[in-house]
Amino acid sequence: MATAKTGERGWVTKLKSPFQRASEFLRGVLLELKRVVWPSREEASAYTVVVLVTIIVVAIWMGALEIVFSSLAKVAGFGGGG
């Protein structure tokens, strides 16, 4: 009789297990988020400006390289022209 109860308990435990694990995970996430030292509004704005300027500089650089290499390819006869 003990094995029947153990088997029954195992089935219920397996059924609840994903929900319990998800709940524990979310509790852990919330605890970690409470420990985070968030940047101030000024710091976040400064970081955003740095990222945007970096993106613009890299985009200009890549565009310039595209123009140079496509011009070289046309001169060398590899360009489709159209």
DAHU-V241989 format. One record per residue. RES is the residue in one letter. SS is DSSP state (@ for helix, = for strand, . for the rest). PSI is psi in degrees with one decimal (* if undefined). BURIAL is b if it has 9 or more other ideal C-beta (glycine too) atoms within 8 Angstrom, else e. Layout:
RES,SS,PSI,BURIAL ; RES,SS,PSI,BURIAL
This chain:
M,.,-30.5,e ; A,@,-35.1,e ; T,@,-33.1,e ; A,@,-42.4,e ; K,@,-39.5,e ; T,@,-42.5,e ; G,@,-40.6,e ; E,@,-44.2,e ; R,@,-40.1,e ; G,@,-39.1,e ; W,@,-43.3,e ; V,@,-41.0,e ; T,@,-41.4,e ; K,@,-34.4,e ; L,@,-42.3,e ; K,@,-22.6,e ; S,@,-47.6,e ; P,@,-37.7,e ; F,@,-39.0,e ; Q,@,-42.6,e ; R,@,-40.7,e ; A,@,-40.5,e ; S,@,-45.1,e ; E,@,-39.7,e ; F,@,-47.2,e ; L,@,-37.4,e ; R,@,-41.6,e ; G,@,-39.8,e ; V,@,-45.4,e ; L,@,-39.4,e ; L,@,-42.0,e ; E,@,-39.4,e ; L,@,-29.1,e ; K,@,-25.3,e ; R,@,-14.8,e ; V,.,138.0,e ; V,.,104.3,e ; W,.,144.2,e ; P,.,156.0,e ; S,.,169.5,e ; R,@,-38.6,e ; E,@,-43.5,e ; E,@,-43.8,e ; A,@,-39.9,b ; S,@,-42.5,e ; A,@,-42.8,e ; Y,@,-37.9,b ; T,@,-42.3,e ; V,@,-42.4,e ; V,@,-44.1,e ; V,@,-45.0,e ; L,@,-42.7,e ; V,@,-42.0,e ; T,@,-43.2,e ; I,@,-43.2,e ; I,@,-44.4,e ; V,@,-44.6,e ; V,@,-38.9,e ; A,@,-42.6,e ; I,@,-44.1,e ; W,@,-46.3,e ; M,@,-38.0,e ; G,@,-41.6,e ; A,@,-42.9,e ; L,@,-38.7,e ; E,@,-44.9,e ; I,@,-46.4,e ; V,@,-49.7,e ; F,@,-34.7,e ; S,@,-35.9,b ; S,@,-42.6,e ; L,@,-37.9,e ; A,@,-38.1,b ; K,@,-42.1,b ; V,@,-37.1,e ; A,@,-8.0,e ; G,.,10.2,e ; F,.,-12.7,e ; G,.,140.2,e ; G,.,-32.8,e ; G,.,18.6,e ; G,.,*,e
